[in-house]
Amino acid sequence: HSRDRRGTGIIRAMTSMTSLNEALAAIDDLWHARPIARVNDHEVTVAKVAGTHVRHTHPDTDECFLVLSGTLQLALDDTTVTLPAGHLYVVPAGAGHCPSAPDGAEILMIEIPA
């Protein structure tokens, strides 16, 4: 086990099994990603989201979104990508994006933590 960089708790080693349903059930606030695993330098997180998040950019790393339930919209510089459950999208490093989920969604993200 290793402590996550944000100091929010223990991240399970890849040899441990993680229940996405249990991880999501423990979340009671929106847009706060919870780390559930680490893969090399990448952090795997889950979050419950609803409404519109802030537009932001990750200058040095891609960000991967996998929609577990609901629908996630990613407003990019020149288009909006709509992701239903079971779909994945990678926002390239340096691309501004504003995630939103008008009806709520549960998502898994993979990125290198800041």
Secondary structure, DSSP 8 states (H G I E B T S, - for coil): -EE-TTSS-EEB-TTS---HHHHHHT--STT--EEEEEETTEEEEEEEEEEE---B--TT--EEEEEEEEEEEEE-SS-EEEEETT-EEEE-TT--BEEEEEEEEEEEEEE---
